[in-house]
Amino acid sequence: MSDPRTRRARILRGDLPTEPMPMADLLRRTPYRHARIPHQAAGDPTIERGLDLTVRVGDLMLRCGAGAPQVEGAMAATAAAAGVDKVDLDITLQSILLQARSSEGHRHTVVRVVRHTRYDYARIVAVHRLVQSLVAGEVTTEEVASRLREVERHPRNFPRWAVSAANAVLASAVAVVIGASPLAAVLTIGVVLVVAGIARLHARVELPEFYGNAINAYAATLLAGGLYAMGAADWISFGESDFAYVVAGGIVAMLPGRTMASAIEDVIFGYPLTGAGRLLAVFLSLTGLIIGIASGLGTMLTITEHSGPTSSPRTCSTCG
């Protein structure tokens, strides 16, 4: 019979010290869960090449707007396919940290900082398919590195004017859903296209997103106010409700919906730091929109007050 003290020590003994997260845990609940994981550490050259390719995959996906869970899964699969058996991986909103140990006992660390994010789902899909091919053994790591450069340099599938036109149609559809007239729907398209042009102008000086959203919302409100003034002068059939519909449709086109969706996804899947950063970005964007709308309405009221007796007897109850 075993010693009671031995049984008591076994029961009260703590867990083993923490180690780098196994690849199986990183790949679980991802499309790459069947990737082959090396059973032992590789040499220094293999670890260096594997980590360099892995951080490039993560950097491109993060810059294109992918969520932290997708980035982590793709990076873990790339590292495993490149010969890395265990890896420490940390992803935040703007940085990626990778660390692995070689068979010689040397620790290799790679850090990449992502300064700007611009949503491009076509590139994310291309990287996803490339990682799948690597995991399936259809391509080598050298081929993946070459094709990854092609994905980075490939132009967007749709020109900027097409994206602006699509956003304008979306804003018009929202205005129609909430009750806008056909004329107001068409004018909404024009307002959004003009605001898109203004956005391209101030994008040249790389204004922070907060100020850019405030300028865009201010311009959209003033443009809608100008249309209302034309309606007050009986030049077009444009009333107070149409003014509100045009402003609402224009604002919908500027809402950070994709960032909000990514933030919620990050929080749900256990990335609170990245999710909190995205939520803060959403809050700042919405604050800029609110300030822009309020400033636009304030400017309209100021112009109306100083117009004096020459102003039209119709007043904007929506502004008041």
N, C-alpha and C positions, 0 to 999 in steps of 0.2 A: 504494500500500500504506500501511496505517496505521502510525503510529509505534509501535515496540515498547513505549516508555515509556507511551504512551497506553493500550495494551492491558493492561499491567501495572497501571496505576493503576485501570482499570476493574475488574480482578479483585480488587484489594486494597481497593477502596472499601467503606466500611461501609454499612449500611442507612440509609434516610431517617429523619429524626427522628420520634418517635412522635406520633400525632395522636389525636383522639377516636375511639373505636371506631366503625367504620361501622355503620349500622343493619342492613345485610345480615348482618353477623356476629352481632349481637344476636338477630336474628329467625331465624337458622338453627336447625333442629331444634326449632322451635316450631310450634304450630298457626296462627301468623300470618305464616308465611314469605313469603306472597304479597302482603303489605301494600305499598301504594304509598309509595315513599320520595321526599320532595322532593329536587330536584336542586340547590337553592340555599337559602341561609339566608333565613328570613323576617324580618319587622320585629319591633320590640320588643313591640308588643301581642300579636302572634300567639305569640311565644316565651313570654311571660308566661302567657297563657291555656293554652298547651299544657303547660308544665311544671306549672302548678297542677293541671290535670286529671290529668296523669300521676302526680304524687305522691299524689293522692287515691286513685287506683286501687291503687297499690302499698301504701299505708298500710292500706287496707281488707283487701286480700288477706293481708298479713303479720299483721294482727291476728286474722284468722280461721284462721291456722295453715297457710297455703300455704308450700310450699318456695321457696327462693331462685330456682331455675331458672324456676318458673312465674311468680313475681313479676317477674323481669327481662324475660321474654318479653312479658308483658302490658303492662308499662310501655313497652317499646320500641315495641310496636305502637301503643299509644295516642299516644305522642309523634310517631311518623311520621304517623299519621292526622290529628293536630292541626297539622301543618305544620312540625315540627322536623326538620331534615335530619341533624344530628349531635348526639350527646348523650354526656356523661360520666355514667355510672351506677354507683353503688356501693351495695351492699346488705349490711348486717350483720344480726345477730340482732335488734337494736332500733332501727336507724336506716336512713334512706334519704337519699342525696345525689344530686341531679341538677344538671347544669350544661350550658349550651348558649350559643352565641354567635349574636347576631342579625346581620342584614345591615348594621346600622349599626356593627358592631364591638363592641357592648356585651356583656359576659358576664353571664349570669343564673344565679344559684345558688339552689336550693331544698333545704332540709333538713327532714326530718320524723322525729320520734322516736316509736317505738312502745313504750309502757310495758307493756302487758298483752296477752297472747295467749289467746284462747279459741276452741277449734276450732269452726268452723261451715262445713261443706262446702257447705251449701245456698247461702250467700252467695258462696262462692268460685265455684260453678257459675254463679250469676247474673251475677257480674262477668265471668266468662269469656265468656258469651253476649253480654253488652253490648259487650265489646271486639271480638268477632267481628262484631257488627252495625256497629260503627264502622268497622272495617277494610273491610267490604264496601260501605260507603257507604250503608247503609240508614238511618242516623241521623246527626245532626250532633253536633258537640262540645257545643253548648248542650243538646241533648236528653240526651246522655250524662251531663252534669253533673247535670241534674234527676233522671234515673232512678237515678243513683248515690246521691243523697240518699234516694230511696225504698228502695233496697236497704239502706242503713245503718239506716234507721228501721224496717224491716220486722221484725215479731217472729219468733222462731224457729218453725220448722215444727212442732216437737214440744214440749209443755210439759216442765218439769223433772221432774215426777213420772214421765212416760213414759220419759224417759232413765234415771232411777234404776231403774225396774222392768226395763228392758231389761238394764242392767248386772247386776241381781240374777239374772235368768234366765241370763245368760252365766256368772256365777260358779257357779250351780247346775249348769249343763251341764258345766263344767270339773270340778267335784267328782264328778259321775257318771262322767265319762270315766276318772278316776283310781281309781274304785272305791267311791264313796260309796253308801250305802244310800238307798232312796227317802225315808226320814225325814230323813236327813242332808241330802239335796238340798233338801228343803222348808225345813229349818232354815237352810240356807245363804242362801236367798232372804231369810228374815227378818233374818238377821245383816247382810246387805249393805244392806237397806233402813234398818235402825237406824243403821248407820254413815253412810249418805247423809244421814240427818237430823242426825247429829252434825256432819258436814262443813258442812251449811248453817248450823249455829249458829256455828261458829268462823269461817266465811267472812264473817260480818258485821263482824268486827274486822280482816279482811284480813290474816290471818296469812300469813307466807311459806309457800310450798309445802312446804318441808322440814318445818316444824313441823306443818303440816296433815296430811301423810302419816304422820308419827310418831303423832299423836293418833288418826288413823283406824285404823292398824295395831294400836295399843294397845287400842283399843276392840273391834276384831274379835277379837283374841286373848282378851280377858277375857270377851266374850260366848260364844265357843266354850268357854272354861273353865267358865263357868256351866252351859252345857248338859252338859258332861262331869260336873260335880258332880251334876246332876240324874240323869244316867245311873248314877252311882256309888250314888246313893240308891235306885236301881231305880224312879224315877218315869217314866223313858222309856227306850227301848232305844237307848242312845247309848254307844258304846265308845271306846277309845283311838284306833283308826284313824279313826273318824268325826270325832273332835276334829281330827286332822291334816287331813282332807279339807275340813272347814268352814273352817279357817284358810287352807288353800291356795286354795280357791275365792274367799274374801273378798279375799285379796291379789291374785289375778289381776285382779279388777275395778279395782284401784287402780294397776296397773302402767302406766308411761308409754310404752305401745307406740307410739302415734302420734308422740310426740316422737322416739322412737328411729328410727322409719322416716324421718321428715323429716331427721334428722341424717345418716343414712347416705346419703340421696339428695343432700343438699347436698355432702357430701364427695366422692361419686362424680362429680358434675357440676362440680367445680372451685370450690367455695365453702368452703374449709377453715376460715375464721374463723367463719362462721355455723354450720357443722357442729360445730366444736369447742365453740361456745357451747351448742348443743343437747345435745351429749353430756355436757357438764358438768351441765346441768340434769337429764338422765337419771340421772347418777351421784348427785346430791344427793337426787333423789326416792327412788332405791333405798336410799340410806343412811338416809333418814328411815323408810322401811318396815322396814328391818332393826332400827333402834333401837326402833321401836314394838313389833315382835314380841318382841324380847329383853326389853324392859321389861314387857310383858304376861306373859311366861313367868316372869320374876323375881317379879312380884307374886303370881302363882299359887303359886309355891313358898313364898314368905314366908307367905302365908295358910295353906297346908297345914302348914308347920312350927309356926306359932303356934296351930293349932287343937287340938293336944295329943291327949289320949286320946279326945276327942269326935269326932275325924275318922273318916271311913270307912276300913275296912281296905284299900279299893282305892286304889291310888296311880296317878298319871299317869306311866307310863313314857315317854310322848312328851315331857313337860316335863323329865324328868330326863336 
